[in-house]
Amino acid sequence: MLSDVITELQALGLRIEGSLHKRDGGAGPAEGGTVMIDSVPAHVPLSSGYVARSPYVLYADDSGCSWLAKDGKALFPAEIVRRPKFYDYVTEDQVDYWKIALLHGKDCIASTVIQTCSYWNPADRCRFCGIELSLRDGGTIKEKTPAQLAEVIARARELDSVSHVVLTTGAIRPSAREMDHLAACAATIKKVCTIPIHVQFLPPPNLDTLYALKAAGVDSVGIHIESFDFDVLSRVAPVKAAIGLDGYDKVWQKAVEIFGENQVSSFVIVGLGEKESTILEGCEFMADRGVYPFVVPFRPIPGTLMQDSKPPDPALMKRLYESVVTMLRKKGLSSSRSLAGCVRCGACSAVQVYEEEKKRDVVCRPARNRSELAEAMAIRREVFVEEQELFSKSDIDEHDPESVQIIAEFAGEIIGTVRVFPKQGSASEWIGGRLAVRKGCRIHRAGVLLVREAMRCVKQKGCIRFTAHIQERNVRYFSRLGWKAVGPAEVYHGKPHQLMEADLSRV
């Protein structure tokens, strides 16, 4: 599968025949270049020493078509992302455009607006970061002005069809200056083109600066914790560790309030030394708050303090991607909803590819908004009023306001629902009901998955006894899912029903 190939490439690297414009320095965890693999962008290592041992190679066949091969076997058509046209220009003050901003992925333009960091010393700096390397080597300038950025981005949009912007910066003390500069850059860019803008920064002491970013036209933000293991974080990114989880959480929640769910993200770098369980717990912690955990493999940058470290095992990355993408779907988060930034670009991670492949699966989760609740109620009406005629006009009753309405999604569409609610006067006993799957969608096992999600949901809420009245024709179906009959059948809404109890130990 393409997701497996990209996961391995980002850990093992790519040997390439010919020349490829590549990024060796800069902020963040990545070095390398972007390759379009079967029309999907993947930013992969090219320069690190371990790449020479990679089984992957990009080559051109006799007809001139380029292919990605593994151990000599062609896998997918692939091509390098060519040098963009805007790189050939200089600004009005005679600075090369490519020193102001670079093309990332296939259509993202990115710039480190301040190419220095107040913590760029061996004791304090992030050990994986190379923010000042490209400045040292003459590949950029120390500070980009709002006017320079607006000029370059407008030209890049005209010539190379870039569709969104990433602005990042080194940490500056006091932090108000970096936030003011990011806001000024965003506002000036928006004056010349209405392109979505993403900015990245350390948690600021003054949360009101987030409102200033929003007012300047910023659409999404990245506030990167990198790791949830604070012993690890204190070794590789001591300044971030000193902020603490509470410090990040406070800013994340405020940012979600201002920019919205799915428009706040954080890098989670795998391979710094943390446990797999810690990574997953951290991702869920963020996802519960509407923050998108952008999981990326550690990529050693030549010249940094971690240049001799190794990327994580591809098998670990595959497990994490599978788990995180399932989690994201349950939380209602998706890279496709991100307006701008690394999450939308997706090239430095395989999360987006796994998301696309997972769209073929059914996922069940609680409804999150009025639109999803309305769709669930529409499905209930189709099944219980129109199809089964259990109700004459509506199946909505006095229990709905206190119910958790769980939905099933398939290929981006809501296809089924079930509700659960606490029994009156009891916190440990819950009741389920209104299990409904749309006609034509019952081949996807949505009913089974909804029942299992209902059981998981109530157990998580402290339920000890979970019951439901089941239509007699469905008793065998529920028995196979670990439910047992309780007492005799009863007439319920004009049809025989059996009270059944779930075996919550199966959850």
Phi and psi in degrees as a GROMACS rama.xvg file:
@    title "Ramachandran Plot"
@    xaxis  label "Phi"
@    yaxis  label "Psi"
@TYPE xy
-60.7087  -36.8933  LEU-2
-61.642  -40.7259  SER-3
-64.6833  -40.9513  ASP-4
-64.2107  -46.2441  VAL-5
-65.1797  -38.4084  ILE-6
-59.7609  -45.0046  THR-7
-68.1029  -41.0156  GLU-8
-59.4499  -41.8021  LEU-9
-73.1901  -13.7104  GLN-10
-98.4792  -35.5529  ALA-11
-98.8668  -24.3793  LEU-12
88.0599  173.688  GLY-13
-129.437  125.881  LEU-14
-85.3181  138.964  ARG-15
-134.766  135.893  ILE-16
-86.9613  129.974  GLU-17
90.9641  -167.406  GLY-18
-103.831  148.191  SER-19
-140.393  124.436  LEU-20
-61.02  124.267  HIS-21
-134.841  163.208  LYS-22
-109.034  117.189  ARG-23
-101.33  -23.5874  ASP-24
-123.294  -152.308  GLY-25
97.2609  173.362  GLY-26
-77.4398  166.081  ALA-27
89.2509  -171.223  GLY-28
-96.2407  2.16609  PRO-29
-118.204  149.032  ALA-30
-134.212  162.733  GLU-31
128.071  -153.032  GLY-32
-146.138  167.427  GLY-33
-103.191  133.026  THR-34
-122.256  135.818  VAL-35
-88.7064  112.777  MET-36
-108.582  109.775  ILE-37
51.2929  43.1673  ASP-38
74.538  8.79215  SER-39
-108.42  127.804  VAL-40
-76.6057  135.634  PRO-41
-137.84  121.991  ALA-42
-91.2709  117.433  HIS-43
-127.448  154.36  VAL-44
-65.7087  140.142  PRO-45
-131.153  -24.5339  LEU-46
-106.03  -24.0991  SER-47
-66.7209  155.218  SER-48
-59.4695  -34.2434  GLY-49
-68.6553  -17.3166  TYR-50
-62.0221  -30.1962  VAL-51
-61.7632  -20.7692  ALA-52
-97.3613  2.24508  ARG-53
-67.6031  140.7  SER-54
-78.001  -6.184  PRO-55
-95.6168  137.581  TYR-56
-141.955  145.783  VAL-57
-105.345  124.378  LEU-58
-139.458  162.974  TYR-59
-106.715  134.51  ALA-60
-83.9336  -176.09  ASP-61
-63.4066  -25.6291  ASP-62
-86.2923  -3.94551  SER-63
94.2239  -4.51627  GLY-64
-77.9609  141.817  CYS-65
-102.058  146.007  SER-66
-135.976  149.842  TRP-67
-93.9808  126.991  LEU-68
-125.971  150.894  ALA-69
-124.973  124.833  LYS-70
50.8219  38.7407  ASP-71
85.325  -3.71326  GLY-72
-103.44  124.102  LYS-73
-67.2461  133.441  ALA-74
-110.784  -55.0723  LEU-75
-141.688  148.619  PHE-76
-63.2897  138.402  PRO-77
-151.212  152.782  ALA-78
-150.894  149.265  GLU-79
-72.0644  149.071  ILE-80
-77.313  117.642  VAL-81
-72.3816  159.017  ARG-82
-56.6923  123.969  ARG-83
-69.2807  155.197  PRO-84
-66.8774  -30.7411  LYS-85
-68.7765  -16.9377  PHE-86
-63.335  -18.4966  TYR-87
-83.4366  0.638569  ASP-88
-107.675  163.73  TYR-89
-125.161  153.884  VAL-90
-74.8949  172.268  THR-91
-60.1558  -28.2733  GLU-92
-97.5246  22.0702  ASP-93
66.6175  43.8093  GLN-94
-113.039  132.814  VAL-95
-57.0075  135.192  ASP-96
-55.7  -39.1029  TYR-97
-70.0621  -11.6196  TRP-98
-85.1081  -11.6146  LYS-99
-94.8601  -44.8279  ILE-100
-153.089  152.03  ALA-101
-123.765  152.99  LEU-102
-77.9258  129.315  LEU-103
-116.413  143.526  HIS-104
59.5486  -138.727  GLY-105
-101.521  -25.3344  LYS-106
-151.445  25.938  ASP-107
-109.138  136.258  CYS-108
-112.189  131.347  ILE-109
-131.152  147.804  ALA-110
-146.887  136.455  SER-111
-90.3788  104.382  THR-112
-71.4407  -27.8463  VAL-113
-126.312  112.813  ILE-114
-90.2475  17.2629  GLN-115
-122.639  161.086  THR-116
-134.823  134.346  CYS-117
-64.3344  -17.9119  SER-118
-105.283  19.8613  TYR-119
-79.4895  73.3477  TRP-120
-146.147  155.035  ASN-121
-56.0405  -28.4432  PRO-122
-80.1876  -35.6052  ALA-123
-107.975  -24.491  ASP-124
-74.2179  158.011  ARG-125
-66.8765  123.388  CYS-126
-68.0165  -20.656  ARG-127
-90.6705  -6.87096  PHE-128
-92.528  142.971  CYS-129
-124.107  36.6785  GLY-130
-58.4555  -36.3767  ILE-131
-95.3995  0.971162  GLU-132
-68.3675  -45.3587  LEU-133
-68.2047  -29.5358  SER-134
-68.3611  -43.3939  LEU-135
-60.6218  -37.7688  ARG-136
-87.5131  4.32087  ASP-137
79.2569  18.0197  GLY-138
-87.6233  -2.28608  GLY-139
-159.699  -175.07  THR-140
-118.77  163.839  ILE-141
-64.9959  -44.1897  LYS-142
-142.019  131.25  GLU-143
-95.6868  134.115  LYS-144
-84.0016  156.591  THR-145
-55.3236  -39.4146  PRO-146
-65.3511  -41.1707  ALA-147
-62.1589  -45.9287  GLN-148
-63.065  -44.3812  LEU-149
-61.106  -42.0505  ALA-150
-62.6332  -47.5708  GLU-151
-66.939  -44.5457  VAL-152
-67.9173  -39.1466  ILE-153
-61.1914  -42.0816  ALA-154
-68.9552  -39.7567  ARG-155
-64.4381  -35.6241  ALA-156
-68.6765  -37.9935  ARG-157
-69.5136  -44.0498  GLU-158
-91.75  -31.5166  LEU-159
-124.746  7.87055  ASP-160
56.1514  37.0423  SER-161
-63.113  145.73  VAL-162
-117.9  -11.1604  SER-163
-158.875  164.33  HIS-164
-123.971  140.758  VAL-165
-118.003  125.331  VAL-166
-118.115  123.21  LEU-167
-127.985  176.764  THR-168
-159.834  154.354  THR-169
-71.6707  159.083  GLY-170
-73.4669  130.646  ALA-171
-120.826  136.801  ILE-172
-107.862  127.882  ARG-173
-73.495  154.175  PRO-174
-66.324  -20.4617  SER-175
-58.8918  -31.9914  ALA-176
-67.6128  -42.0994  ARG-177
-66.7197  -38.5086  GLU-178
-67.7594  -40.2718  MET-179
-62.643  -40.1455  ASP-180
-68.8655  -41.5625  HIS-181
-60.2581  -43.8408  LEU-182
-64.4445  -41.5443  ALA-183
-64.2527  -41.0024  ALA-184
-63.2767  -46.4323  CYS-185
-61.3898  -44.9481  ALA-186
-63.1136  -40.067  ALA-187
-69.5266  -39.6762  THR-188
-60.8652  -45.7044  ILE-189
-64.5087  -21.7592  LYS-190
-70.6852  -27.4701  LYS-191
-102.25  -22.5013  VAL-192
-159.227  141.6  CYS-193
-88.4381  65.714  THR-194
-102.223  139.457  ILE-195
-62.5101  139.95  PRO-196
-125.572  134.21  ILE-197
-118.556  135.35  HIS-198
-125.449  150.823  VAL-199
-126.141  140.319  GLN-200
-164.556  161.534  PHE-201
-71.7693  154.215  LEU-202
-54.3996  121.416  PRO-203
-82.8739  146.421  PRO-204
-62.289  -34.9982  PRO-205
-100.287  106.708  ASN-206
-68.3664  -17.3698  LEU-207
-64.4826  -20.3705  ASP-208
-65.369  -21.7149  THR-209
-66.6467  -36.9756  LEU-210
-64.0345  -36.9  TYR-211
-65.1006  -38.1284  ALA-212
-63.4515  -44.5974  LEU-213
-61.752  -43.8851  LYS-214
-64.6656  -28.0563  ALA-215
-78.0229  -9.79784  ALA-216
109.167  7.18426  GLY-217
-70.2009  134.826  VAL-218
-100.466  -32.0109  ASP-219
-149.318  160.071  SER-220
-135.367  152.111  VAL-221
-120.942  122.06  GLY-222
-124.253  97.2127  ILE-223
-95.6888  117.593  HIS-224
-88.8953  -28.1377  ILE-225
75.7687  -47.9834  GLU-226
-147.863  145.851  SER-227
-97.8657  0.659606  PHE-228
-93.2608  105.674  ASP-229
-76.103  -17.2724  PHE-230
-68.7  -43.8871  ASP-231
-64.2065  -46.798  VAL-232
-62.5807  -36.1574  LEU-233
-66.4909  -24.2495  SER-234
-83.6779  -40.4986  ARG-235
-99.4225  -22.7045  VAL-236
-147.786  71.0795  ALA-237
-59.3615  -33.7528  PRO-238
-67.1189  -40.9117  VAL-239
-65.9723  -40.4844  LYS-240
-62.0604  -37.1585  ALA-241
-66.0549  -26.9181  ALA-242
-66.7522  -36.8073  ILE-243
80.7097  160.281  GLY-244
-63.4418  -39.789  LEU-245
-61.4003  -38.574  ASP-246
-63.517  -43.1013  GLY-247
-67.7963  -44.002  TYR-248
-60.3738  -40.9544  ASP-249
-59.8826  -43.4364  LYS-250
-73.917  -40.2266  VAL-251
-56.751  -48.7272  TRP-252
-64.0881  -39.4003  GLN-253
-66.0399  -40.5861  LYS-254
-64.4855  -39.6746  ALA-255
-64.3652  -38.8055  VAL-256
-59.8772  -37.3407  GLU-257
-87.5043  -45.0493  ILE-258
-99.3224  -17.7404  PHE-259
100.481  158.596  GLY-260
-59.1928  144.058  GLU-261
76.0943  -3.76985  ASN-262
-106.395  7.35725  GLN-263
-121.732  133.636  VAL-264
-139.694  165.69  SER-265
-146.372  135.147  SER-266
-65.4983  138.199  PHE-267
-123.944  105.953  VAL-268
-89.3149  121.704  ILE-269
-94.0908  131.972  VAL-270
114.553  10.7298  GLY-271
-88.8768  -9.00017  LEU-272
123.105  3.81267  GLY-273
-84.619  163.287  GLU-274
-77.1609  151.835  LYS-275
-59.5571  -41.6566  GLU-276
-64.8133  -35.0896  SER-277
-65.3349  -39.7221  THR-278
-61.7185  -47.579  ILE-279
-66.4597  -40.1611  LEU-280
-63.4003  -40.1861  GLU-281
-65.5724  -41.632  GLY-282
-62.3845  -40.8232  CYS-283
-68.8727  -36.988  GLU-284
-55.8817  -45.5075  PHE-285
-70.6833  -45.8287  MET-286
-60.535  -35.7997  ALA-287
-60.9032  -24.0274  ASP-288
-97.6073  4.51163  ARG-289
84.0081  11.7405  GLY-290
-96.0003  131.775  VAL-291
-84.8402  117.523  TYR-292
-82.0178  107.639  PRO-293
-89.0816  96.6332  PHE-294
-80.9027  125.418  VAL-295
-134.231  147.495  VAL-296
-76.0983  143.849  PRO-297
-60.1325  133.832  PHE-298
-128.512  107.863  ARG-299
-65.9671  128.951  PRO-300
-97.3276  125.911  ILE-301
-55.7208  132.436  PRO-302
98.3121  -10.6309  GLY-303
-91.0052  174.447  THR-304
-70.8344  -11.9979  LEU-305
-116.994  25.6285  MET-306
-63.4998  -24.3903  GLN-307
-95.1657  2.8672  ASP-308
-77.3132  167.253  SER-309
-110.621  149.298  LYS-310
-67.4238  164.481  PRO-311
-72.036  161.08  PRO-312
-61.8289  131.19  ASP-313
-56.6821  -32.5359  PRO-314
-63.2187  -39.0075  ALA-315
-64.3229  -44.6186  LEU-316
-61.3992  -40.5635  MET-317
-61.7823  -44.3395  LYS-318
-61.8967  -44.2221  ARG-319
-65.9007  -44.2982  LEU-320
-58.3753  -45.847  TYR-321
-59.2222  -47.1822  GLU-322
-67.5649  -44.1843  SER-323
-66.9687  -40.859  VAL-324
-66.2618  -39.7744  VAL-325
-60.8022  -42.3899  THR-326
-62.4983  -44.7261  MET-327
-59.9435  -41.9993  LEU-328
-63.9972  -39.0799  ARG-329
-67.2438  -30.1567  LYS-330
-89.2849  -3.019  LYS-331
77.8248  22.9992  GLY-332
-105.423  146.979  LEU-333
-155.969  141.496  SER-334
-62.0591  -28.9207  SER-335
-67.133  -18.6252  SER-336
-90.6904  -9.71708  ARG-337
-73.3442  130.875  SER-338
-78.6006  -30.9524  LEU-339
-164.059  157.878  ALA-340
111.141  -169.483  GLY-341
-61.3493  -37.465  CYS-342
-63.1902  -43.0755  VAL-343
-69.098  -40.9991  ARG-344
-63.9426  -55.1064  CYS-345
77.8146  -5.51229  GLY-346
-69.7029  -26.7211  ALA-347
-87.8412  0.814051  CYS-348
-139.473  163.389  SER-349
-101.472  7.40354  ALA-350
-55.8395  -46.1235  VAL-351
-62.0424  -38.2506  GLN-352
-67.0296  -42.6847  VAL-353
-63.3603  -37.8673  TYR-354
-59.6129  -45.3855  GLU-355
-61.288  -42.367  GLU-356
-69.0764  -33.0135  GLU-357
-72.7788  -16.4798  LYS-358
-60.9581  -17.1605  LYS-359
-80.0099  -9.16544  ARG-360
-97.3343  156.977  ASP-361
-86.9725  134.721  VAL-362
-125.955  139.681  VAL-363
-118.283  139.343  CYS-364
-163.952  162.673  ARG-365
-64.4214  144.959  PRO-366
-63.3745  144.071  ALA-367
-110.308  -17.0694  ARG-368
-150.14  176.93  ASN-369
-63.9842  -35.3745  ARG-370
-63.4504  -43.6536  SER-371
-68.7826  -37.4172  GLU-372
-63.1897  -41.0619  LEU-373
-63.311  -39.3048  ALA-374
-67.6921  -38.3185  GLU-375
-62.8454  -42.9761  ALA-376
-65.2818  -34.6119  MET-377
-65.8465  -38.605  ALA-378
-66.9385  -42.5615  ILE-379
-58.9461  -41.9934  ARG-380
-63.9682  -43.1819  ARG-381
-57.8357  -42.0319  GLU-382
-81.8976  -51.4803  VAL-383
-87.4669  -25.398  PHE-384
-96.8482  -53.7393  VAL-385
-82.7716  -43.2559  GLU-386
-83.8556  -54.6577  GLU-387
-92.3981  -16.0799  GLN-388
56.5276  36.0175  GLU-389
-73.4688  -26.5839  LEU-390
-129.12  150.561  PHE-391
-81.8735  -38.2123  SER-392
-126.943  -43.1026  LYS-393
-153.897  145.58  SER-394
-97.6839  1.38059  ASP-395
-68.4803  135.175  ILE-396
-138.849  -169.107  ASP-397
-69.2378  -13.6471  GLU-398
-84.5509  -18.9948  HIS-399
-60.2822  -40.9921  ASP-400
-59.9502  -28.8142  PRO-401
-100.182  3.75077  GLU-402
-86.0865  152.346  SER-403
-94.0998  118.672  VAL-404
-95.4944  113.564  GLN-405
-96.1185  138.436  ILE-406
-119.636  156.714  ILE-407
-115.384  130.458  ALA-408
-113.992  142.635  GLU-409
-142.361  125.513  PHE-410
52.5541  38.8172  ALA-411
83.1918  0.54726  GLY-412
-114.257  142.465  GLU-413
-80.8243  122.142  ILE-414
-118.63  -8.75696  ILE-415
-161.53  170.652  GLY-416
-159.262  158.711  THR-417
-153.207  152.976  VAL-418
-120.887  153.821  ARG-419
-136.629  145.522  VAL-420
-152.535  152.118  PHE-421
-73.3813  142.376  PRO-422
-66.431  139.167  LYS-423
-56.8917  127.896  GLN-424
83.0957  5.0655  GLY-425
-136.833  131.096  SER-426
-91.0213  -16.1291  ALA-427
-102.946  -3.7747  SER-428
-120.325  126.593  GLU-429
-122.366  158.468  TRP-430
-125.925  137.494  ILE-431
-111.516  163.06  GLY-432
172.961  -179.654  GLY-433
56.5651  41.972  ARG-434
-73.2999  118.482  LEU-435
-143.427  130.928  ALA-436
-125.629  132.679  VAL-437
-59.6696  140.892  ARG-438
-57.1287  140.06  LYS-439
89.9615  -10.9187  GLY-440
-115.455  9.10438  CYS-441
-82.8854  0.17842  ARG-442
-84.7591  -6.47856  ILE-443
-94.7566  10.0014  HIS-444
61.0607  25.5803  ARG-445
-63.2422  -34.8021  ALA-446
-62.1577  -46.2997  GLY-447
-60.0745  -46.2033  VAL-448
-67.0914  -34.6785  LEU-449
-66.0939  -41.5942  LEU-450
-63.061  -45.154  VAL-451
-63.6186  -39.1924  ARG-452
-68.4458  -35.4666  GLU-453
-62.8818  -42.8298  ALA-454
-63.1404  -43.483  MET-455
-62.9687  -41.9903  ARG-456
-62.5998  -48.6259  CYS-457
-70.7705  -35.1829  VAL-458
-64.1291  -39.0862  LYS-459
-62.2388  -28.5446  GLN-460
-89.3469  8.31157  LYS-461
93.4218  12.9932  GLY-462
-69.7936  138.384  CYS-463
-108.896  -34.8466  ILE-464
-126.338  122.892  ARG-465
-124.799  118.552  PHE-466
-127.178  165.093  THR-467
-159.398  148.708  ALA-468
-87.7479  118.848  HIS-469
-110.885  133.029  ILE-470
-58.0726  139.919  GLN-471
-53.7259  -36.1369  GLU-472
-69.276  -14.9328  ARG-473
-105.726  6.59055  ASN-474
-61.9454  -44.9093  VAL-475
-61.1841  -40.5114  ARG-476
-57.401  -46.5496  TYR-477
-72.8285  -31.6893  PHE-478
-60.8062  -37.9015  SER-479
-67.4689  -19.4228  ARG-480
-95.3219  9.01733  LEU-481
93.6435  22.6148  GLY-482
-103.262  149.901  TRP-483
-125.913  148.534  LYS-484
-72.4358  143.527  ALA-485
-125.887  111.346  VAL-486
72.7549  -172.809  GLY-487
-80.362  164.253  PRO-488
-68.3673  151.793  ALA-489
-132.738  155.624  GLU-490
-82.548  126.986  VAL-491
-138.009  118.45  TYR-492
53.6786  39.339  HIS-493
82.2171  2.06872  GLY-494
-134.648  150.417  LYS-495
-66.8771  131.161  PRO-496
-129.599  152.055  HIS-497
-115.895  126.202  GLN-498
-70.4371  127.628  LEU-499
-130.442  151.623  MET-500
-121.227  137.032  GLU-501
-82.2905  146.085  ALA-502
-90.771  94.8164  ASP-503
-71.9538  -9.63315  LEU-504
-68.8871  -15.2463  SER-505
-80.1792  -11.4404  ARG-506
